[in-house]
C-alpha cells in the first residue's frame, strides 16, 4: 500500500537535490501562466526529464518505476482495463499473477484511481511509476486504434440481417435518399465514422482515404507521407458511411455523379480539428479524401522546420526584403503552406498590412487578412490580387501561381514596392525560372522581380525509441555522394520498427523538411536574361553555395535524423 505524502513533489525534488529552489520557483511561475502540474512545468522548462521524475517517485514510494518503450504488451491483459479508465487515470495494465495485477501509473499518489481499478478488475493492484508521455503513447497505440474500431465492427456484425443491411446499388441505379438518410443516422454507422475520424487524429494522420472497389470497401490513413490500410468496413455500409461524411460536410447526398468539396469541424479532447473533404465519383461509388488540419500541431517557428544555418539566413533575408517576389515550390503535401505561414508569422507586425489569397484558407493567422478563393463566383487568385493592390498592402501572399494572369499581376506587384510570397508546383528551385518564362512572363521581368526561390520536400524522421546503428557497403554511400572521410567518421542509423509501440512498427515517427534555397544573385539574373537552361542556373547556384534537395537530405542522414531509404525515396538523381 502506498503511503500518502503530505509534501509536494517540487519540494521533494529540491530536498533530493534533483532541482534547485530557483528552478522550482520558475516552474511555479510558469504554472501560474500556463497551467498544468508542477512536474509538467519542470519538464517543459527542461529542468528535469519525465524518466527522472518517474524513477524518483518510484523510489520515494518504494514501488519502483518502469520504462514502457521496450515493454512487450499482452493484448489480453490490456483488455482488463477499459480505454476510458486508462485515459482517465493514466494507467496501463502490465501483468497478472494470481489475483495481483501490476500496472504502470503516472501518479502513484492517486489513491482513488487505485481503489477504482481494484473495484473494476477484482484484483489487488501493484503499481509501478511510468512517465505520462510513455503511458499516453501506449494508450494511443494499443487502445485508441484497435479497441474502438473492433467494438464498432463487432456491433455491426451483430446487427447484420436485422434490418441494418443496405443493398449495394449499381452506378446507374437511383438511390432512395430518404432510406439513405435513415441508414446514416443508425448508431453503428455514426459510431464507426466517429471512430475512424478520432483514430486518424490520434495516429497523427494527415489524410483519410475512404475508397470503394468492386468487392472491397477500405479505409487508409496517410501517416508521415505514406498510406497505410487501417480497416475494411462491411461493404453493405458503403453508401451509408459515404453519406454520413457528406452530411457532416454539408454536401448534397443525392448528388453522386459530380465531385463535391466541403469542410467538417470537430472538437476532439479540447483540440479544434478542421477536415477538408473532397468527394469524387469512381467506378464503384464515391471516393472521399479528407485532409486533417490540426491547428494545435501547426509549427510557426522557422527555426524548427529543418533549415540548415545558411539556408535559414538566406530565406530570412529574402522574406525581409522591402519588395520583390519569394517563391516556395514543391509537390502537393510537401509542407509549402507551413513554410509560408511561418514566414508570414515571422514578418507579421503592427506596422505591416499583410493580405493572403488562399484556396482554401487552412489556418487562421492573427493580424493577417486572409481571403478564401471562390472560383465559381469569379473570386480567383488574379481577381483577389487585383483587389489587394487597392487595399494598401505591404505584403501579399498568393496561394498558388497557376496561370499567366496571376503570375503577371504578382510580378507587377513585386516590382511596385510590395513583397509577394507565393507557391508553384515545380521539382526544384532552378526549374521554377523556366516555368514562369513558359507561362509567358518576359525574362527581364522574372529577373527583376524574383528575390529568392525555395524548393522543399518532407522526409520521415527515424523513430527515436527504436533508433539503432546500421552499417552500409562503402560503395553505396560513395554513390550517394558521401565522401570516404565522412564515411569513416560518421555513425549511420535506421529505425528498427519491429515491436516498437512508439512508431507502430514503421521505424519512423514525424517528418521534417529538406530545402533547396536559391537567392537570385546578379550572376543568376544575367543567366535568366540570357534564357539559360535550368541546369546552367543550378550549376551556378551550387557554385554560390546552394545545397540541392539531395544535399539537404544527406545532411539529415549524416546527422542520424533520417534513413538512407528516405534519402533515395524523396530525392531523385542529384536534385
C-alpha positions as CSV (number, residue, x, y, z in Angstrom):
1,X,0.0,0.0,0.0
2,X,1.3,3.5,-0.9
3,X,1.5,6.0,1.9
4,X,0.1,9.4,1.1
5,X,2.7,12.1,1.2
6,X,1.9,15.5,2.6
7,X,4.9,17.0,0.8
8,X,4.5,18.5,-2.7
9,X,6.5,16.8,-5.5
10,X,8.5,20.0,-6.2
11,X,9.7,20.3,-2.6
12,X,10.6,16.6,-2.5
13,X,12.8,17.0,-5.7
14,X,14.5,20.0,-4.1
15,X,15.3,18.1,-0.9
16,X,16.7,15.2,-3.0
17,X,19.0,17.6,-4.8
18,X,17.4,16.9,-8.2
19,X,16.4,20.6,-8.8
20,X,17.2,23.9,-7.0
21,X,14.8,26.2,-5.2
22,X,15.3,28.7,-8.1
23,X,14.2,26.1,-10.6
24,X,11.2,25.2,-8.5
25,X,10.3,28.9,-8.3
26,X,10.5,29.3,-12.1
27,X,8.3,26.2,-12.6
28,X,5.7,27.6,-10.1
29,X,5.7,30.9,-12.0
30,X,5.3,29.0,-15.3
31,X,2.4,27.0,-13.8
32,X,0.6,30.3,-13.0
33,X,0.8,31.4,-16.6
34,X,0.3,28.1,-18.5
35,X,-1.4,25.8,-16.0
36,X,-0.6,22.1,-15.6
37,X,1.2,20.3,-12.8
38,X,4.5,21.4,-11.2
39,X,6.0,18.3,-12.6
40,X,4.9,19.0,-16.2
41,X,6.2,22.6,-15.9
42,X,9.6,21.4,-14.6
43,X,9.8,19.0,-17.7
44,X,8.6,21.8,-20.0
45,X,11.4,24.1,-18.7
46,X,13.9,21.2,-19.2
47,X,15.0,21.2,-15.5
48,X,14.2,17.5,-15.2
49,X,13.2,14.7,-17.5
50,X,10.0,12.6,-17.2
51,X,12.1,9.5,-16.7
52,X,13.9,11.1,-13.7
53,X,10.6,12.1,-12.1
54,X,9.3,8.6,-12.6
55,X,12.4,6.9,-11.2
56,X,12.3,9.4,-8.2
57,X,8.7,8.8,-7.4
58,X,9.2,5.0,-7.7
59,X,12.0,5.2,-5.1
60,X,10.1,7.7,-2.9
61,X,7.1,5.4,-2.6
62,X,9.1,2.2,-2.6
63,X,7.2,0.8,-5.6
64,X,9.8,1.0,-8.4
65,X,9.4,2.5,-11.9
66,X,9.2,1.0,-15.4
67,X,10.3,2.1,-18.9
68,X,7.4,1.2,-21.3
69,X,9.3,1.9,-24.5
70,X,10.5,-1.7,-24.8
71,X,7.8,-3.5,-22.9
72,X,6.1,-6.4,-24.6
73,X,2.4,-5.8,-24.1
74,X,-0.2,-8.6,-23.9
75,X,-3.5,-7.7,-25.6
76,X,-5.5,-9.9,-23.2
77,X,-4.0,-8.1,-20.2
78,X,-4.7,-4.7,-21.8
79,X,-8.4,-5.6,-22.1
80,X,-8.6,-5.8,-18.3
81,X,-8.8,-2.0,-18.1
82,X,-11.0,-0.1,-20.5
83,X,-9.7,2.7,-22.8
84,X,-11.7,5.2,-20.8
85,X,-10.2,4.2,-17.5
86,X,-6.7,4.1,-18.9
87,X,-7.1,7.6,-20.2
88,X,-8.9,8.9,-17.1
89,X,-6.2,7.6,-14.6
90,X,-3.2,7.4,-17.0
91,X,-2.7,3.8,-16.2
92,X,-1.7,0.7,-18.2
93,X,-2.2,-2.9,-17.1
94,X,1.1,-4.9,-17.4
95,X,0.9,-8.4,-15.9
96,X,-1.5,-10.5,-13.9
97,X,-0.1,-13.1,-11.4
98,X,-2.8,-14.9,-9.5
99,X,-5.1,-12.1,-8.1
100,X,-2.4,-9.3,-8.4
101,X,-2.5,-7.0,-11.4
102,X,0.6,-4.9,-11.9
103,X,0.0,-1.5,-13.6
104,X,2.1,1.4,-14.9
105,X,0.7,4.6,-13.4
106,X,1.7,8.3,-13.9
107,X,0.6,9.5,-10.5
108,X,1.1,6.9,-7.7
109,X,-0.4,9.3,-5.1
110,X,-3.9,8.9,-6.8
111,X,-5.4,6.5,-4.3
112,X,-8.9,7.0,-5.8
113,X,-7.6,5.6,-9.1
114,X,-6.0,2.6,-7.4
115,X,-9.2,1.9,-5.5
116,X,-11.3,2.3,-8.6
117,X,-9.1,-0.1,-10.6
118,X,-9.3,-2.6,-7.8
119,X,-13.1,-2.5,-8.0
120,X,-13.2,-2.7,-11.8
121,X,-10.8,-5.6,-12.2
122,X,-11.5,-7.5,-9.0
123,X,-7.7,-7.7,-8.5
124,X,-5.2,-6.3,-6.0
125,X,-3.3,-3.5,-7.7
126,X,0.5,-3.4,-7.7
127,X,1.6,-0.1,-9.2
128,X,4.8,0.9,-10.9
129,X,5.6,4.5,-11.9
130,X,6.0,5.5,-15.5
131,X,6.1,8.8,-17.4
132,X,2.8,10.4,-18.5
133,X,4.1,10.7,-22.1
134,X,5.0,7.0,-22.3
135,X,1.6,6.0,-20.9
136,X,-0.2,8.3,-23.4
137,X,1.7,6.7,-26.3
138,X,0.7,3.2,-25.2
139,X,-3.0,4.3,-24.9
140,X,-2.8,5.9,-28.3
141,X,-1.2,2.8,-29.9
142,X,-3.0,0.0,-28.2
143,X,-6.3,1.4,-27.1
144,X,-7.4,4.2,-29.5
145,X,-6.7,2.3,-32.7
146,X,-7.8,-1.2,-32.2
147,X,-10.3,-1.1,-29.3
148,X,-12.9,1.4,-30.5
149,X,-13.0,0.2,-34.1
150,X,-13.1,-3.5,-33.2
151,X,-16.1,-2.9,-30.9
152,X,-18.0,-1.0,-33.6
153,X,-17.3,-3.6,-36.2
154,X,-18.5,-6.3,-33.7
155,X,-21.7,-4.3,-33.2
156,X,-22.2,-4.2,-36.9
157,X,-21.8,-7.9,-37.3
158,X,-24.4,-8.4,-34.6
159,X,-26.8,-6.2,-36.5
160,X,-26.3,-7.9,-39.8
161,X,-29.5,-9.2,-41.1
162,X,-31.6,-7.2,-38.6
163,X,-32.8,-4.6,-41.0
164,X,-29.5,-2.7,-40.8
165,X,-28.2,-4.1,-44.1
166,X,-28.1,-1.8,-47.1
167,X,-28.4,-3.1,-50.6
168,X,-25.4,-2.5,-52.8
169,X,-26.5,-0.1,-55.5
170,X,-25.1,-0.2,-59.0
171,X,-23.8,3.0,-60.5
172,X,-26.7,3.6,-62.8
173,X,-29.4,2.9,-60.2
174,X,-31.2,5.6,-58.3
175,X,-30.7,5.8,-54.5
176,X,-33.6,6.3,-52.2
177,X,-32.4,9.4,-50.4
178,X,-34.9,9.0,-47.5
179,X,-33.8,5.4,-46.8
180,X,-30.2,6.5,-47.0
181,X,-30.8,9.3,-44.5
182,X,-32.3,6.8,-42.1
183,X,-29.4,4.4,-42.6
184,X,-26.9,7.3,-42.0
185,X,-28.4,8.0,-38.6
186,X,-28.1,4.4,-37.4
187,X,-25.9,4.1,-34.3
188,X,-23.3,1.7,-35.8
189,X,-22.6,4.0,-38.8
190,X,-22.3,7.1,-36.6
191,X,-20.0,5.2,-34.2
192,X,-17.8,3.8,-37.0
193,X,-17.4,7.2,-38.7
194,X,-16.6,8.9,-35.4
195,X,-14.1,6.1,-34.6
196,X,-12.4,6.5,-38.0
197,X,-12.0,10.3,-37.5
198,X,-10.8,10.1,-33.9
199,X,-8.4,7.3,-34.7
200,X,-6.9,9.2,-37.6
201,X,-6.3,12.3,-35.4
202,X,-4.8,10.1,-32.6
203,X,-2.4,8.4,-35.0
204,X,-1.2,11.8,-36.4
205,X,-2.6,11.1,-40.0
206,X,-2.6,14.0,-42.4
207,X,-5.2,12.4,-44.8
208,X,-8.0,9.9,-44.6
209,X,-9.0,7.9,-47.8
210,X,-12.4,6.2,-47.9
211,X,-12.3,4.0,-51.1
212,X,-15.0,1.8,-52.7
213,X,-13.9,-1.0,-55.1
214,X,-15.8,-3.8,-56.7
215,X,-15.8,-6.2,-53.8
216,X,-13.9,-4.2,-51.1
217,X,-14.5,-1.0,-49.2
218,X,-11.4,0.2,-47.4
219,X,-10.0,3.0,-45.2
220,X,-6.5,4.2,-45.5
221,X,-4.6,6.8,-43.4
222,X,-1.6,8.8,-44.7
223,X,0.9,8.9,-41.8
224,X,4.2,10.8,-42.3
225,X,3.6,10.9,-46.0
226,X,2.9,7.2,-46.5
227,X,-0.5,5.5,-46.9
228,X,-1.5,2.6,-44.6
229,X,-4.6,0.5,-44.8
230,X,-6.3,0.6,-41.4
231,X,-9.6,-1.3,-41.9
232,X,-12.2,-2.7,-44.3
233,X,-15.7,-1.8,-43.1
234,X,-18.6,-4.0,-44.2
235,X,-19.2,-3.5,-47.9
236,X,-23.0,-3.2,-47.3
237,X,-22.4,0.1,-45.4
238,X,-20.5,1.8,-48.3
239,X,-23.3,4.2,-49.2
240,X,-24.3,4.9,-45.6
241,X,-20.7,5.7,-44.5
242,X,-20.1,7.9,-47.5
243,X,-23.4,9.8,-47.0
244,X,-22.8,10.2,-43.3
245,X,-19.5,12.0,-44.1
246,X,-21.2,14.1,-46.8
247,X,-23.9,15.2,-44.3
248,X,-21.2,16.1,-41.8
249,X,-19.5,18.2,-44.5
250,X,-22.9,19.8,-45.5
251,X,-22.7,18.3,-49.0
252,X,-25.6,17.1,-51.2
253,X,-26.1,13.3,-50.6
254,X,-28.4,13.0,-53.6
255,X,-25.6,14.2,-55.9
256,X,-23.4,11.2,-56.6
257,X,-22.3,12.0,-60.2
258,X,-20.2,15.1,-59.6
259,X,-17.2,15.9,-57.3
260,X,-18.0,18.0,-54.3
261,X,-15.9,19.8,-51.7
262,X,-16.8,20.7,-48.1
263,X,-15.5,21.0,-44.6
264,X,-16.1,19.3,-41.2
265,X,-15.2,21.0,-37.9
266,X,-14.5,18.7,-35.0
267,X,-13.6,19.1,-31.3
268,X,-11.5,16.2,-30.0
269,X,-10.1,16.2,-26.5
270,X,-10.3,20.1,-26.5
271,X,-8.5,20.2,-29.8
272,X,-10.1,22.0,-32.8
273,X,-9.7,19.9,-35.9
274,X,-10.7,21.0,-39.4
275,X,-11.3,18.4,-42.1
276,X,-11.2,19.4,-45.8
277,X,-13.5,17.0,-47.5
278,X,-13.3,16.1,-51.2
279,X,-15.7,13.6,-52.9
280,X,-15.0,12.0,-56.3
281,X,-17.3,9.7,-58.3
282,X,-15.4,6.5,-59.2
283,X,-16.4,3.3,-61.0
284,X,-17.8,1.7,-57.8
285,X,-19.0,4.6,-55.8
286,X,-17.7,7.9,-54.3
287,X,-14.2,8.1,-53.0
288,X,-13.8,10.5,-50.1
289,X,-10.5,12.1,-49.2
290,X,-10.2,14.2,-46.0
291,X,-7.3,16.4,-45.2
292,X,-6.8,16.8,-41.5
293,X,-5.9,20.4,-40.4
294,X,-4.9,20.3,-36.7
295,X,-4.4,23.8,-35.6
296,X,-2.6,22.7,-32.4
297,X,0.1,20.9,-34.5
298,X,0.9,23.9,-36.8
299,X,4.5,24.9,-36.2
300,X,5.1,28.5,-37.0
301,X,8.8,28.7,-35.8
302,X,11.1,28.8,-38.9
303,X,14.0,27.5,-36.7
304,X,12.1,24.2,-36.1
305,X,11.2,23.3,-39.6
306,X,14.5,21.7,-40.7
307,X,16.6,24.6,-42.2
308,X,20.3,24.4,-42.0
309,X,22.0,27.6,-40.7
310,X,22.9,29.2,-44.1
311,X,19.6,28.2,-45.7
312,X,17.7,29.9,-42.8
313,X,19.8,33.1,-43.1
314,X,19.2,33.3,-46.9
315,X,15.4,32.6,-46.5
316,X,15.0,35.2,-43.7
317,X,16.9,37.8,-45.7
318,X,14.6,37.1,-48.7
319,X,11.3,37.4,-46.7
320,X,12.6,40.6,-45.0
321,X,13.1,42.3,-48.5
322,X,11.1,45.5,-48.8
323,X,9.7,44.3,-52.2
324,X,10.1,41.6,-54.7
325,X,8.9,38.0,-55.1
326,X,9.7,35.0,-52.9
327,X,8.5,31.6,-54.3
328,X,8.1,28.3,-52.5
329,X,7.9,25.3,-54.7
330,X,7.3,21.6,-54.4
331,X,4.6,18.9,-54.9
332,X,1.3,18.8,-53.0
333,X,1.8,17.8,-49.4
334,X,5.4,18.9,-49.2
335,X,4.9,21.5,-46.4
336,X,4.8,24.7,-48.6
337,X,1.8,26.1,-46.7
338,X,3.6,25.6,-43.3
339,X,6.7,27.3,-44.6
340,X,4.7,30.3,-46.0
341,X,2.7,30.6,-42.8
342,X,5.9,30.5,-40.7
343,X,7.4,33.2,-43.0
344,X,4.3,35.4,-42.5
345,X,4.3,34.8,-38.8
346,X,8.0,35.9,-38.7
347,X,7.4,39.2,-40.6
348,X,4.0,40.0,-39.2
349,X,3.9,43.2,-37.2
350,X,1.6,46.0,-36.2
351,X,3.2,48.2,-38.9
352,X,2.6,45.9,-41.8
353,X,-0.6,45.2,-43.8
354,X,-0.5,41.5,-44.8
355,X,-3.1,40.1,-47.2
356,X,-3.4,36.5,-48.4
357,X,-5.4,34.8,-51.1
358,X,-5.8,31.1,-50.4
359,X,-7.6,28.1,-51.8
360,X,-8.7,27.1,-49.2
361,X,-7.6,29.1,-46.0
362,X,-6.1,26.3,-44.0
363,X,-5.3,28.0,-40.7
364,X,-6.4,31.4,-39.2
365,X,-3.4,33.7,-38.6
366,X,-3.8,36.5,-36.1
367,X,-3.4,40.0,-37.5
368,X,-3.4,38.8,-41.2
369,X,-6.2,39.5,-43.7
370,X,-7.0,36.1,-45.2
371,X,-9.3,35.7,-48.2
372,X,-10.8,32.3,-49.3
373,X,-11.0,31.9,-53.1
374,X,-14.4,31.1,-54.7
375,X,-13.8,30.5,-58.4
376,X,-17.4,29.7,-59.1
377,X,-18.4,33.3,-58.4
378,X,-15.3,34.8,-60.0
379,X,-13.1,35.3,-56.9
380,X,-9.9,33.8,-58.4
381,X,-6.3,34.4,-57.4
382,X,-5.9,37.0,-60.1
383,X,-9.1,38.9,-59.1
384,X,-8.2,38.8,-55.4
385,X,-4.7,40.1,-56.2
386,X,-6.1,43.0,-58.2
387,X,-8.3,43.9,-55.3
388,X,-5.5,43.6,-52.8
389,X,-3.4,46.2,-54.6
390,X,-6.2,48.7,-53.9
391,X,-6.1,47.8,-50.2
392,X,-2.7,49.4,-49.4
393,X,-0.8,46.2,-48.7
394,X,2.8,45.8,-47.7
395,X,3.0,42.1,-48.1
396,X,0.8,39.9,-50.3
397,X,0.6,36.1,-50.2
398,X,-0.9,34.3,-53.2
399,X,-1.7,30.6,-52.5
400,X,-0.5,29.4,-55.9
401,X,0.5,30.9,-59.3
402,X,-1.4,28.7,-61.7
403,X,-1.7,30.9,-64.9
404,X,-0.2,33.8,-66.8
405,X,-2.7,36.3,-65.4
406,X,-1.9,35.6,-61.7
407,X,1.9,35.4,-62.5
408,X,1.7,38.7,-64.4
409,X,-0.1,40.6,-61.6
410,X,2.1,39.1,-58.9
411,X,5.3,40.2,-60.7
412,X,3.9,43.7,-61.3
413,X,3.0,43.9,-57.6
414,X,6.6,42.8,-56.7
415,X,8.0,45.5,-59.0
416,X,5.9,48.3,-57.5
417,X,7.0,48.1,-53.9
418,X,5.2,45.1,-52.5
419,X,6.7,41.9,-51.1
420,X,4.9,39.0,-52.8
421,X,5.0,35.4,-51.5
422,X,3.6,32.5,-53.5
423,X,3.9,28.9,-54.5
424,X,4.4,26.9,-57.7
425,X,4.4,23.2,-58.5
426,X,7.9,22.6,-59.8
427,X,10.5,19.9,-59.0
428,X,13.4,22.2,-57.9
429,X,14.3,25.9,-57.5
430,X,16.2,26.4,-60.8
431,X,13.3,25.0,-63.0
432,X,10.9,27.5,-61.4
433,X,12.5,30.2,-63.5
434,X,11.8,28.3,-66.8
435,X,8.2,27.6,-65.6
436,X,7.5,31.4,-65.2
437,X,9.0,32.1,-68.6
438,X,7.0,29.3,-70.2
439,X,3.8,30.8,-68.7
440,X,4.6,33.9,-70.8
441,X,6.4,36.2,-68.4
442,X,9.3,38.1,-70.0
443,X,12.8,37.0,-68.7
444,X,13.7,40.6,-67.7
445,X,10.6,40.8,-65.5
446,X,11.4,37.4,-63.9
447,X,15.0,38.6,-63.3
448,X,13.9,42.0,-61.9
449,X,11.1,40.7,-59.6
450,X,12.4,37.5,-58.1
451,X,14.3,37.7,-54.8
452,X,14.6,34.1,-53.8
453,X,13.2,30.6,-54.7
454,X,12.9,27.8,-52.2
455,X,12.1,24.2,-53.1
456,X,11.2,21.7,-50.4
457,X,10.2,18.1,-49.6
458,X,9.2,16.4,-46.4
459,X,11.3,13.5,-45.2
460,X,10.5,11.0,-42.5
461,X,12.4,11.1,-39.2
462,X,13.8,7.9,-37.7
463,X,11.8,6.9,-34.6
464,X,13.9,7.9,-31.5
465,X,12.6,5.0,-29.5
466,X,13.9,2.2,-31.8
467,X,16.8,4.0,-33.5
468,X,19.8,1.7,-34.0
469,X,23.2,1.9,-35.6
470,X,23.5,0.3,-39.1
471,X,26.4,-0.4,-41.4
472,X,26.2,0.2,-45.2
473,X,28.5,-1.0,-48.0
474,X,31.0,1.8,-48.6
475,X,30.3,1.9,-52.4
476,X,26.6,2.6,-51.8
477,X,27.4,5.6,-49.6
478,X,30.0,6.9,-52.1
479,X,27.5,6.6,-54.9
480,X,25.1,8.8,-52.8
481,X,27.7,11.5,-52.6
482,X,29.1,10.9,-49.1
483,X,33.0,11.2,-49.0
484,X,35.3,8.5,-47.8
485,X,36.3,10.8,-44.9
486,X,32.7,11.3,-43.8
487,X,32.0,7.5,-44.0
488,X,34.9,6.9,-41.7
489,X,33.8,9.5,-39.1
490,X,30.0,9.1,-39.2
491,X,27.7,6.7,-37.4
492,X,24.6,5.9,-39.6
493,X,21.2,4.9,-38.2
494,X,17.9,3.4,-39.1
495,X,14.7,2.7,-37.2
496,X,14.2,-1.0,-36.1
497,X,10.5,-0.7,-36.3
498,X,9.6,-4.2,-35.2
499,X,7.5,-4.3,-32.0
500,X,8.1,-0.6,-31.3
501,X,4.8,0.9,-29.9
502,X,6.1,4.5,-30.4
503,X,6.1,4.2,-34.3
504,X,3.6,1.3,-34.7
505,X,6.4,-0.8,-36.1
506,X,7.2,1.6,-39.0
507,X,10.7,2.7,-37.9
508,X,9.7,6.4,-38.5
509,X,7.9,9.0,-36.4
510,X,7.3,12.5,-37.6
511,X,8.7,14.4,-40.6
512,X,11.0,17.3,-41.2
513,X,11.6,19.4,-44.3
514,X,14.6,19.4,-46.6
515,X,15.3,22.6,-48.5
516,X,16.9,24.0,-51.6
517,X,17.3,27.8,-51.1
518,X,18.3,29.8,-54.2
519,X,18.8,33.6,-53.7
520,X,18.7,35.3,-57.1
521,X,22.1,36.9,-57.3
522,X,23.3,39.3,-60.0
523,X,25.0,36.5,-61.9
524,X,21.8,34.3,-61.8
525,X,19.9,37.4,-63.1
526,X,22.3,37.5,-66.0
527,X,21.7,33.9,-66.8
528,X,17.9,34.4,-66.7
529,X,18.1,37.4,-69.1
530,X,20.1,35.1,-71.5
531,X,17.4,32.4,-71.2
532,X,19.8,29.9,-69.8
533,X,18.6,26.3,-69.0
534,X,17.7,25.1,-65.5
535,X,20.9,23.0,-65.5
536,X,23.1,26.1,-66.1
537,X,21.2,28.0,-63.4
538,X,21.6,25.1,-60.9
539,X,25.3,24.7,-61.6
540,X,25.9,28.4,-60.9
541,X,23.7,28.4,-57.8
542,X,25.7,25.4,-56.4
543,X,28.9,27.2,-57.0
544,X,27.5,30.1,-55.0
545,X,26.8,27.7,-52.1
546,X,23.3,26.4,-52.7
547,X,22.5,22.9,-51.3
548,X,20.3,20.8,-53.6
549,X,17.5,18.8,-52.1
550,X,19.7,15.7,-52.3
551,X,22.5,17.6,-50.4
552,X,20.0,18.7,-47.8
553,X,18.6,15.1,-47.3
554,X,22.2,13.8,-47.0
555,X,23.0,16.3,-44.3
556,X,20.0,15.0,-42.3
557,X,21.1,11.4,-43.0
558,X,24.6,12.1,-41.7
559,X,23.2,13.8,-38.6
560,X,21.3,10.5,-37.9
561,X,17.9,12.1,-38.4
562,X,16.7,10.1,-41.4
563,X,17.5,6.8,-43.2
564,X,19.2,6.1,-46.5
565,X,15.9,4.7,-47.9
566,X,14.2,8.0,-47.2
567,X,17.0,10.0,-49.0
568,X,16.6,7.9,-52.1
569,X,12.8,7.9,-51.9
570,X,12.3,11.6,-51.6
571,X,15.2,12.9,-53.8
572,X,15.9,11.7,-57.3
573,X,19.3,11.9,-59.1
574,X,21.3,14.8,-57.6
575,X,18.3,17.0,-57.1
